[in-house]
Amino acid sequence: MALFKKRTAGKPGEWYYCLEHQKVEEGPDCPGKDRMGPYASRVEAEQAMRTAAERNLQWENDPRWHDSVTRSDEE
């Protein structure tokens, strides 16, 4: 008996963006390693790549994510 049953159909209203097929899917049709989501709406899933790019840019420019030299490091 398998510990985890593979879910072949998603719940209505669960939207994903498939990285492999570059398309929006309702429910998890593709493996988890190939998708982003779930999103609350189809529109949010369609914008998944744009949202990820915007967040990456924000994080790259956020000083909290960069190592800074402290006094103890200089000694």
URJO-V131197 format. One record per backbone hydrogen bond with DSSP energy under -1.0 kcal/mol. CO is the residue of the C=O (numbers start at 0). NH is the residue of the N-H. If there is no record, write none. Layout:
<<CO	NH> <CO	NH>>
This chain:
<<10	13> <13	26> <14	38> <15	24> <16	35> <17	21> <22	17> <24	15> <26	28> <30	33> <31	34> <33	18> <35	16> <38	14> <40	44> <41	45> <42	46> <44	47> <46	50> <47	51> <48	52> <49	53> <50	54> <51	55> <52	56> <53	57> <54	58> <55	59> <56	60> <61	64> <62	65> <69	73> <70	74>>
